């Protein structure tokens, strides 16, 4: 068992670390087999649909607070009639995890939702039942599952509100713009993840959320790949990079590895596997073996089961997004802490951007200054207030709702060291040199936005406008009079 893998790897040089990581993965016997991801997954789903007469939603993982003696995820999947008590337990904890994943989302305020890899459409149906104004779409690779979904949706009378598409999320554009895009255990099956993240970004409204339950590699440099079960676990750094490249900012990451590892533990797995998989083809057996191997990876801390929330943010530069994403993914919140806090009503998530804060930008802009130049001059001040609010919230690790535009920076909590970070952001994004004294002597977001807006208008948004701190204008700015 490798209990302290991160500590051991941290002591090595990058070259030594990568070599050791590869040896670790080789020791876990991840071998390459032929065949496309889509064909293998379709074969697996088809086999399950033929052998399990009723489509069961309980085949998804559940976060158990502790190992349940005698529980077998494989038996629950392949022989559910013998595991009714454990099925109820799985459904209970699946619902709990869904509540964690969706917390902070104001469903009555949104209209369109996309589920990537919607399975048997249980989540979409649940949302349709709870929120009658939602329009819901789902993508699914399996024609068999799509057929089951559509029959179920029609029987419930939701055909006008739920549309299921037999499409690949990494290959086919989504049909609309969405207020929420979510997925559960889907993206790790996609080897070329760039395509699916691009699709998400292009069809997610600015300020809206992408949430996912996913598996990532916990090795600093090396992804974990198991083509046998079409599992491709990218590293934290790769996820941070892919999200940043597509204007997605990590709001929070929750680590449910321990709890999912508990769910996938089966002390009699070898015996159960031999007994329950008779009659299944090799592709299906490999996919059914995958969860057991994943459980071992999670318990060894080689992989992470991640509940991630990201927000579409067109205001920030890619470099800033990358830094913020890396920080968030390096400091995950333990799932148990979220559950503990929820009992006291403390499951607080960064709110969605309001319509005033949201910035829907068309065309390719290199930075915020170019986006600002493309807007109506009368909107500049509001844009700048949103910009400064966003940046200061990031710097202080607070939500935007906690930042008041009429409070001085000192009152908000911006000290001289953090003011340097804000100044550098402003220089890079707006080409304006703001002196540190301007940020530390009574200025507010509102007064700063007003002054910067005036200066930008005076110069027709030409770059490198300086704010001098040696004249009367600066004194007025510091006093909040401009």
C-alpha positions in Angstrom: 0.0 0.0 0.0 1.2 3.5 -0.8 -0.2 5.7 2.0 2.0 8.7 1.7 2.6 8.9 -2.0 2.5 12.7 -2.3 5.1 13.1 0.5 7.5 10.6 -1.2 7.1 12.2 -4.6 7.7 15.7 -3.2 11.2 14.7 -2.1 12.3 13.7 -5.7 13.4 15.7 -8.6 10.9 16.2 -11.5 12.7 13.6 -13.6 12.9 11.1 -10.7 9.2 11.8 -9.8 7.9 11.2 -13.3 9.9 7.9 -13.5 8.5 6.7 -10.2 5.0 7.7 -11.2 5.3 5.6 -14.4 6.5 2.7 -12.4 3.6 3.0 -10.0 1.1 3.0 -12.8 2.9 0.0 -14.5 2.7 -1.8 -11.2 -1.1 -1.4 -11.2 -1.2 -3.3 -14.5 -2.8 -0.8 -16.8 -2.5 -2.3 -20.3 -3.5 -0.9 -23.7 -6.1 -2.7 -25.8 -7.4 -1.9 -29.2 -10.8 -0.3 -30.1 -12.3 3.1 -29.8 -13.7 4.5 -26.6 -17.2 5.0 -28.2 -17.4 1.4 -29.5 -16.2 -0.1 -26.2 -18.6 2.0 -24.1 -21.5 1.2 -26.4 -20.7 -2.5 -26.2 -20.6 -2.3 -22.4 -23.9 -0.4 -22.1 -25.6 -2.7 -24.6 -24.4 -5.8 -22.7 -25.8 -4.4 -19.4 -29.1 -3.4 -21.0 -29.6 -6.9 -22.4 -28.7 -8.7 -19.2 -30.4 -6.3 -16.7 -34.0 -6.2 -17.7 -34.8 -3.0 -15.9 -32.5 0.1 -16.3 -31.3 0.7 -12.7 -29.9 4.1 -11.7 -28.2 2.7 -8.6 -25.2 1.5 -10.7 -23.7 5.0 -10.1 -21.3 5.3 -7.2 -22.3 6.6 -3.7 -20.2 8.3 -1.0 -20.4 6.0 2.0 -19.1 7.5 5.3 -17.6 4.1 6.2 -17.2 0.6 4.7 -20.3 -1.5 4.8 -19.4 -5.1 5.6 -20.7 -7.5 3.0 -21.7 -4.9 0.5 -20.7 -5.6 -3.1 -21.1 -2.8 -5.7 -20.8 -5.5 -8.4 -23.6 -7.6 -6.9 -25.8 -4.5 -6.6 -25.2 -3.8 -10.3 -25.6 -7.3 -11.7 -28.0 -8.9 -9.3 -30.0 -6.1 -7.7 -32.9 -8.4 -6.6 -30.6 -9.8 -3.9 -29.5 -6.4 -2.6 -32.6 -4.4 -2.0 -31.5 -3.1 1.4 -28.1 -2.0 0.1 -29.7 -0.5 -3.0 -31.8 1.8 -0.7 -28.6 2.7 1.1 -26.8 3.5 -2.2 -29.8 5.6 -3.4 -29.7 7.6 -0.1 -26.1 8.5 -0.4 -26.3 9.2 -4.1 -29.0 11.8 -3.3 -26.8 13.3 -0.7 -23.9 13.6 -3.2 -26.2 15.2 -5.8 -27.3 17.7 -3.2 -23.6 18.6 -2.5 -22.9 18.9 -6.2 -25.9 21.1 -6.9 -25.8 23.2 -3.7 -25.8 26.9 -4.3 -27.6 26.6 -7.6 -30.7 28.7 -7.8 -32.8 26.4 -10.0 -35.9 28.6 -10.1 -33.8 31.4 -11.6 -32.5 29.4 -14.5 -34.2 28.1 -17.6 -31.9 25.7 -19.6 -29.8 22.8 -18.3 -27.5 20.3 -20.1 -26.5 16.8 -18.7 -23.4 15.4 -20.4 -23.7 11.6 -20.4 -27.2 11.5 -18.9 -27.4 7.8 -18.4 -31.0 6.8 -17.9 -32.0 10.4 -17.5 -32.8 10.1 -13.7 -31.2 13.4 -12.8 -33.0 15.2 -15.7 -36.4 13.7 -14.7 -35.8 14.6 -11.0 -35.1 18.2 -12.0 -38.2 18.3 -14.3 -40.3 17.1 -11.4 -39.0 19.7 -9.0 -38.8 22.7 -11.3 -41.6 22.9 -13.9 -40.1 25.8 -15.8 -36.8 24.1 -16.7 -35.9 23.1 -20.3 -33.6 20.0 -20.0 -31.2 18.4 -22.5 -29.1 15.3 -22.2 -26.3 13.7 -24.4 -25.8 10.0 -24.4 -23.5 7.7 -26.5 -25.6 4.6 -26.1 -28.6 4.2 -28.5 -30.1 1.6 -26.2 -30.0 3.9 -23.2 -31.4 6.8 -25.3 -34.3 4.6 -26.3 -35.0 3.7 -22.6 -34.7 7.4 -21.6 -37.2 8.5 -24.2 -39.7 5.8 -23.3 -39.5 6.8 -19.7 -39.7 10.5 -20.4 -42.8 10.0 -22.6 -44.5 7.9 -20.0 -44.1 10.6 -17.5 -45.3 13.3 -19.8 -42.1 15.3 -20.0 -41.4 14.9 -23.8 -41.9 18.7 -24.4 -39.4 19.6 -21.7 -36.7 16.9 -21.8 -34.8 16.2 -25.0 -32.3 13.3 -25.1 -29.7 13.3 -27.9 -27.7 10.2 -29.1 -24.5 12.2 -29.5 -20.9 12.5 -28.4 -20.3 15.5 -26.1 -16.7 15.8 -27.4 -17.7 15.7 -31.1 -21.1 17.3 -31.5 -22.0 20.9 -30.5 -24.7 21.3 -27.9 -27.9 22.6 -29.4 -28.3 25.7 -27.2 -26.9 28.1 -24.6 -27.2 26.9 -21.0 -27.5 28.3 -17.5 -26.1 25.0 -16.1 -24.1 22.2 -17.5 -23.3 19.1 -15.4 -21.9 15.6 -15.7 -21.4 12.6 -13.5 -18.5 10.2 -14.2 -18.3 11.0 -17.9 -15.3 13.2 -18.7 -12.8 10.6 -17.5 -14.0 8.3 -20.3 -13.0 11.0 -22.9 -9.3 10.8 -23.8 -9.1 14.0 -25.7 -10.7 16.3 -23.1 -9.9 19.5 -24.9 -12.9 19.0 -27.2 -15.5 18.5 -24.5 -14.3 21.5 -22.4 -14.4 23.7 -25.5 -18.0 22.5 -26.1 -18.9 23.3 -22.5 -17.4 26.8 -22.7 -19.0 27.7 -26.0 -22.4 26.8 -24.8 -22.3 27.9 -21.2 -23.6 31.5 -20.5 -21.1 33.8 -18.9 -21.4 33.7 -15.1 -23.2 30.3 -15.2 -21.9 27.1 -13.7 -20.4 23.8 -14.8 -20.5 21.1 -12.1 -19.2 17.6 -12.3 -18.4 14.4 -10.4 -15.1 13.2 -11.9 -12.0 11.1 -11.2 -8.5 12.7 -11.6 -5.0 11.4 -11.1 -3.4 12.3 -7.8 0.1 12.0 -9.2 1.6 15.4 -9.8 2.9 14.8 -13.3 1.4 11.6 -14.7 -2.1 10.8 -15.8 -3.5 7.4 -15.1 -4.9 5.6 -18.1 -6.8 2.3 -18.3 -7.9 1.8 -21.9 -9.4 -1.6 -20.9 -12.2 0.3 -19.1 -11.9 3.5 -21.2 -10.7 5.4 -18.1 -8.3 8.4 -18.6 -7.6 10.3 -15.4 -5.9 13.6 -16.1 -3.8 15.3 -13.4 -4.9 18.3 -11.3 -2.6 20.6 -13.3 -4.1 19.4 -16.6 -7.7 20.0 -15.3 -6.6 23.5 -14.1 -5.2 24.2 -17.5 -8.1 22.9 -19.6 -10.6 24.9 -17.5 -8.6 28.1 -17.7 -8.1 27.8 -21.5 -11.9 27.7 -21.8 -12.7 30.6 -19.4 -13.8 28.3 -16.6 -12.8 29.3 -13.0 -12.9 26.8 -10.3 -15.2 27.9 -7.5 -14.7 24.8 -5.3 -13.4 21.3 -5.4 -14.6 18.7 -3.0 -12.6 15.5 -2.4 -15.0 12.5 -2.0 -12.2 9.9 -2.5 -12.5 8.2 1.0 -16.3 7.9 0.7 -16.3 6.5 -2.8 -13.4 4.2 -1.9 -15.6 2.9 0.9 -18.5 2.2 -1.6 -16.2 0.3 -3.9 -14.6 -1.9 -1.3 -15.5 -5.6 -1.6 -13.6 -8.1 0.4 -15.0 -11.0 -1.7 -14.6 -9.3 -5.0 -12.7 -12.1 -6.8 -15.3 -14.7 -5.8 -18.2 -12.3 -6.7 -16.6 -11.3 -10.0 -16.1 -14.9 -11.1 -19.7 -15.8 -10.1 -21.5 -12.8 -11.5 -19.8 -12.1 -14.8 -20.3 -15.5 -16.4 -21.7 -15.0 -19.8 -20.5 -11.4 -20.3 -17.9 -10.6 -23.0 -14.4 -9.4 -22.3 -15.1 -5.7 -22.9 -18.0 -5.8 -20.4 -15.9 -7.7 -17.9 -13.1 -5.1 -18.2 -15.5 -2.2 -17.5 -17.0 -4.1 -14.5 -13.5 -4.6 -13.2 -12.7 -0.9 -13.5 -14.7 0.3 -10.4 -12.8 -2.3 -8.2 -9.5 -1.0 -9.5 -10.6 2.5 -9.0 -11.5 1.8 -5.4 -7.9 0.6 -4.8 -6.5 3.7 -6.5 -8.7 5.9 -4.2 -7.7 4.1 -1.1 -4.0 4.3 -2.0 -4.4 8.0 -2.7 -3.3 7.6 -6.3 -6.6 9.0 -7.6 -9.1 11.6 -6.4 -12.9 11.5 -6.7 -13.6 15.1 -7.3 -16.8 17.1 -7.1 -16.0 20.3 -9.0 -17.9 23.5 -9.5 -16.6 26.0 -12.1 -18.0 29.3 -13.3 -17.8 30.7 -16.8 -15.7 33.9 -16.4 -14.9 35.9 -19.5 -13.4 38.8 -17.5 -10.2 37.2 -16.3 -7.0 36.6 -18.3 -6.1 33.0 -18.9 -3.0 33.3 -16.7 -5.1 34.5 -13.8 -7.6 31.8 -14.3 -4.9 29.2 -14.4 -3.4 30.4 -11.1 -6.8 30.5 -9.4 -7.7 27.0 -10.7 -4.4 25.6 -9.5 -4.9 27.1 -6.0 -8.4 25.7 -5.7 -7.5 22.2 -7.0 -4.5 22.1 -4.7 -6.7 22.8 -1.7 -9.8 20.5 -1.9 -12.5 20.5 0.7 -13.0 17.1 2.3 -16.5 15.7 1.6 -17.0 14.8 5.2 -16.5 18.5 6.1 -19.2 19.6 3.7 -21.6 17.1 5.1 -20.7 18.2 8.7 -21.2 21.8 7.8 -24.5 21.1 6.0 -26.1 20.0 9.2 -25.6 23.6 10.4 -26.8 25.2 7.2 -23.3 26.3 6.2 -23.0 24.8 2.7 -22.3 28.1 1.0 -21.3 28.4 -2.6 -20.1 31.4 -4.6 -23.3 32.8 -6.1 -23.8 33.1 -9.8 -22.9 36.4 -11.4 -25.9 38.7 -11.6 -27.0 40.1 -14.9 -25.1 43.3 -14.1 -21.9 41.4 -13.3 -22.2 39.0 -16.3 -20.2 39.8 -19.4 -21.3 38.1 -22.5 -18.6 38.8 -25.0 -18.8 38.0 -28.7 -15.7 37.8 -30.9 -12.1 37.2 -29.8 -10.7 39.8 -27.4 -7.2 39.5 -25.9 -8.0 41.2 -22.6 -10.6 43.0 -20.6 -9.5 46.4 -22.0 -10.5 45.3 -25.5 -13.8 43.9 -24.2 -14.5 47.2 -22.5 -13.6 49.2 -25.6 -16.3 47.2 -27.5 -19.1 48.2 -25.2 -21.3 51.4 -25.0 -19.4 54.1 -23.1 -22.3 54.5 -20.7 -21.7 50.9 -19.5 -18.0 51.4 -18.7 -18.4 52.3 -15.1 -20.7 49.3 -14.4 -18.2 47.0 -16.2 -15.3 48.4 -14.2 -17.2 48.0 -10.9 -17.8 44.4 -11.8 -14.1 44.0 -12.8 -12.7 45.4 -9.6 -15.3 43.5 -7.5 -14.3 40.2 -9.2 -10.5 40.8 -8.9 -10.7 41.8 -5.2 -12.9 38.8 -4.4 -10.4 36.5 -5.9 -7.5 38.1 -4.1 -9.3 38.0 -0.7 -10.7 34.5 -1.4 -14.2 35.8 -0.8 -17.4 35.7 -2.7 -18.4 38.6 -4.9 -21.4 39.1 -2.7 -19.1 39.9 0.3 -17.4 42.8 -1.5 -19.2 46.1 -1.1 -18.4 48.7 -3.7 -18.9 51.7 -1.4 -16.5 50.5 1.4 -12.9 51.5 1.4 -10.2 49.0 0.4 -8.9 49.1 4.0 -12.4 48.2 5.3 -12.8 45.4 2.8 -9.5 43.9 4.0 -7.1 44.8 1.2 -3.7 45.3 2.8 -0.6 46.8 1.1 0.7 43.4 0.0 -2.6 42.4 -1.6 -2.9 45.9 -3.1 0.3 45.1 -5.1 -1.4 42.1 -6.6 -4.4 44.2 -7.5 -2.2 46.8 -9.0 -0.4 44.3 -11.2 -3.7 42.9 -12.4 -4.9 46.4 -13.4 -1.7 47.1 -15.2 -1.9 43.9 -17.2 -5.6 44.1 -18.0 -6.2 47.9 -18.5 -2.8 49.3 -19.2 -3.2 51.8 -16.3 -0.6 52.3 -13.7 -2.3 52.8 -10.3 0.0 53.7 -7.4 -0.2 51.7 -4.3 -1.0 54.8 -2.3 -4.1 55.3 -4.4 -5.4 51.9 -3.3 -4.7 52.3 0.4 -5.9 55.8 1.3 -9.7 55.7 1.4 -10.5 54.8 -2.2 -13.6 52.6 -2.9 -14.4 50.4 -5.8 -17.1 52.8 -6.9 -14.9 55.9 -6.8 -12.0 54.0 -8.5 -14.3 52.7 -11.3 -15.6 56.2 -11.9 -12.1 57.7 -12.2 -10.8 55.0 -14.4 -13.9 55.2 -16.7 -13.3 58.9 -17.1 -9.6 58.5 -17.9 -10.3 55.8 -20.4 -13.0 57.9 -22.2 -10.6 60.9 -22.3 -8.0 58.8 -24.1 -10.4 56.8 -26.3 -9.3 53.7 -24.5 -5.8 54.0 -25.8 -3.3 51.9 -23.8 -1.0 53.0 -20.9 -3.0 55.7 -19.2 -1.2 56.8 -16.1 -2.7 57.9 -12.8 -0.3 60.3 -11.2 -0.2 60.5 -7.4 1.5 63.9 -7.2 -1.3 66.2 -8.3 -4.7 67.4 -7.0 -6.6 64.8 -9.0 -5.0 62.1 -6.9 -5.9 63.8 -3.7 -9.5 64.0 -4.8 -9.5 60.4 -5.9 -8.1 59.2 -2.6 -10.8 61.2 -0.8 -13.4 59.5 -3.0 -14.6 62.8 -4.6 -14.2 61.6 -8.2 
